[in-house]
Amino acid sequence: MHARLFQRISAFHVLPAAVGVWAVALAAAAQFAVPGLPSGSDDETITVTAQFTAPAAGQPSRLFVTAKIADGWHVFSVTQPAGGPVRTNITLAADQAAKLAGKFAPTTPPKKHPEPLFDNTTVEEHEKQVIWYAPLEWSAAPNEATTLNGEVLAQACSANSCLPPRKIKFTAKLGPGVPVDAKTASAEPQDNAKDQGQQSDSGYRQDESHLVLTGVVEPRGVAPGGPAVLKIRAVPVEGWYVYAYATSPDQPGPRPTLLHVASSGGLQVGAVTASVAPEVKQSSDAALPPANIHKGPVEWSVPITVPADAQAGALNVEGSIAYMTCSTDQCDRPTGATFRTQLEVGKPDAGPSKVTFANAKYITAVAALKERPATNGPAANASPTLNLDNIRAVEVVDTASMPLWKAMLFGFGGGFILNFMPCVLPVIGLKLLSFVQQGGQSRGRIVSLNLAYVAGLMCVFMILAVLASFFNLGWGQLFTYAGFTIGLTAVVFVMGLSFLGIWEVPVPGMVGTAKANDLAAQEGLPGAFFKGALTTLLATPCTAPLLAPGLAWAASQPPHLSFALFACAGLGMGSPYLVIGAVPSLARMLPKPGAWMQTFKEVMGFVLLATVVYLLTLLEWPLVVPTVMLLGGLWAGCWWGAKTPLYESAGKLVKAWTQAIVVAGAVGAVAFLWVAEHTAFRFDRDVDNRVAHHLAAAKRSDKVTPQVDPSRLPWEPFSIERLTALAGERRTVMVDFTADWCPTCKWLEKFVLNTPPMQEAVAERGIVTLLADWTHGDDDVTTMMDAFGGGKQIPVLAIFPEGRFDKPIILRGGYTQDKLLKTLADAAPKVDEKARTARR
């Protein structure tokens, strides 16, 4: 998560460099030991060296990593259970001549003991020295000049304190290695139990699964053109059953067993047959058809024919199996396994060849069947699938054929409505204050100020047009970048401090005069321009009802028409200010200037601070504390700069504000170069601990009842993988593309989606609901919106009808509940109607 987190703030380069202050901060950290932070001796607590061996007869090449640990300290094992301290992790850098071919294991086992601090989770510790080793797979034979680079993530602890986990880099060279226990080494190529399941002489079984798999292919030795048979045997645990084999997952209800054998090497694969006929089990849901099950052992056989022109030697037989097991009152999650074995072409029969299994997902077999639908028998697999390249979105409002005049009208009207959206209200209040100030000014001055404000609006709209036309950046997508949100938060916070009187804007050319303070309180052309730009930036999370179809139209047009649409939207948003500038008498309708303006100004300062709180909620949690620390630095800087009055000389003002910038920059540097790393680590640790506790609670209970909010639809997290699986299951799916920074999205969720009529419609039509959260720019969500076309903007609601996933129905921007209910009725029949159709 750390890499992804800092990638998101990489766009944030607005902090001034404060090298001297940063060095002082580091020196202070070295002088004073702070609990929970490194004290300077961490480099001597753990030292790491590494070497690797060349492959030899009967022995693989291995990487050996040695950690020497200072007296009184210890590190944790590479198999440390979740819910306890930080597990040691060893990785190799990418793009090297070798990669790991298995998991690391220690030459000496760790010491184990239950730890009350971690809810009696077993803690596994190494003291003084530990050597980890793992097998290597080389792309080219190593020699004396070959090196491998990697790093160890480890945490050192003593009896009463712990240092923060740190990454220790190493460079490994060719060496003699160390002796390896034969029993431990025999398991090297296998992954750990959670990733690979339990493979033993009695069969393969995934953790917490209720099915044991074994398999053979016989005969092992086959002549070119000769036959063999692959046999996969499944034995359910007593009281459990497995669903029977089917040629495709295209059936309602529980998931059938799927079996796929890859036709690599020219193998001809026949139809799957079962050793025993399945039993028929009636479903407790009258809308679902009966299911075929096996309550006892069953063996599936697949005939294989070797090509007549096959060369002598080993020939791999690979494939995947997917299955689901249930008892009378509960079911395991659908799962699967990949398998492999070998035939010996041109050799006499040497008995059967054993099949080995490895953990996989149910969707693995589904995807394999999609690629080769006819390898397991004559019945072709007609199950629907999801191909992003073939998606042709069906827009409820057809924007592609919209005439030019209508698109421009939508853009202008949408821009005008943006003035009344909640996103811009904090800055609009400031603009109203400037209107009051303009009451006693000349007409030329009023016109120029409002033109400057509109120029600020138009400038940002043109930048957004460039981003949309040439960088495929959607409306509001800037808020998916943490750096942009942090920068905007800082600007709004500093503005709020100014309106609360913490600091005032220095006015060049007026320093030392009696008019300095008076002019500082008035709006100038730069201030009006800045307010216009800020208003537009704050407006981008909101999508006005008329603006959404206009933006979708612009996404399919050449750049010059896209720029025209954004220009119309900017003119629409700026039109009220142009009208007031042209008719100054309108501004005189507002209250006359007076002492109330100071109070109103301070109230608006608090409104801006409330906006800061809202912007903080849009950040990933590990970034909130560093951002608040940055805001504290900006506050200190503004306070320090304001201590020098505006009537002082230019030299004194420059010196004071330079010092203020250094203070703010130093605090910001510490926040994002140091504190952010520690908050990210603590966040990851807390999440891991919470997940571990939930998993432990699940293991202690026969059934886990999920926490469901009855006032909301049964939303599942969106992913392309999940959507692909639902396509294979022939389910109608509704996906809500939303984000925390989109007020329009939240309004629709509250008053349209999560309502009793929608809950009833979703339930009676068997619709699966997925929530596609774009708050932090999720890659799967971005990819899906690219596939839809029409520009990346939210809110978007996509309905994937059963069997027609290549033609999703799209609703953009605002939509009513009646329109959505009608669209669902057209896209998905009710469950009882589907059951009657299936029986026919």
Buried (B, 14 or more C-beta within 10 A) or exposed (E): EBEEBBEBBEBBEEBEEBEEBBEEBEEEBEEEEEEEEBBEEBEEBBBBBBBBBBBEEEEBBBBBBBBEBBEEBBBBBBBBBBBBBBBBBBEBEEEBBBEBBBBBBBBEBBEEEEBEEBEEBBBBBBBEEBBBBBBBEBEEEBEEEBEBEBBBBBBBBEEEEBBBBBEBEBEBBBEEBEEBEEEEBEBBBBBEBEEBBBBEEEBBBBEEBBBBBBBBBBBBBBBEEBEBBBBBBBBBBEEBBBBBBBBBBBBBBBBBBBBBBBBEBEBEBBEBEBEEEBBEBEEEEEBBBEBBBBBEBBBBBBBBBBBEEBEEEEBEBBBBBBBBBBBEEEBBEBBBBBBBBBBBBBBEBEEBBEBBBBBBBBBBBBBBBBEBBEBBBEEEBEBBBBEBEEBEBBBBBEBEEBEEEEBBBBBBBBBBBBBEBBBBBBBBBBBBBBBBBBBEBEEEBBBBBBBBBBBBBBBBBBBBBBBBBEEEBBBBBBBBBBBBBBBBBBBBBBBBBBBBEBBBEBBEEBBEEEEBBEBBBBBBBEBBBBBBBBBBBBBBBBBBBBBBBBBBBBBBBEEEBBBBBBBBBBBBBBBBBBEBBEEBEEBEEBEEEEEEBEEBBBEBBEBBBEBBEBBBEBBBEBBBBBBBBBBBBBBBBBBBBBEBEBBBEEEEBEBBBEBBBBBBBBBBBBBBBBBBBBBBBBBBBEEBBEEBBEEBEEEEEEEEEEEEEEEBBBBBEBBBEBBBBBBBBBBBBBBBBBBBBBBBBBBBBEEBBBBEEBBEBBEBBBBBBBBBBBBBBBEBBBEBBBBBBBBBBBBBBBBBBBBBBBBBBBBBBBBEBEBBBEBBEEBBBBBEEBBEEEEE
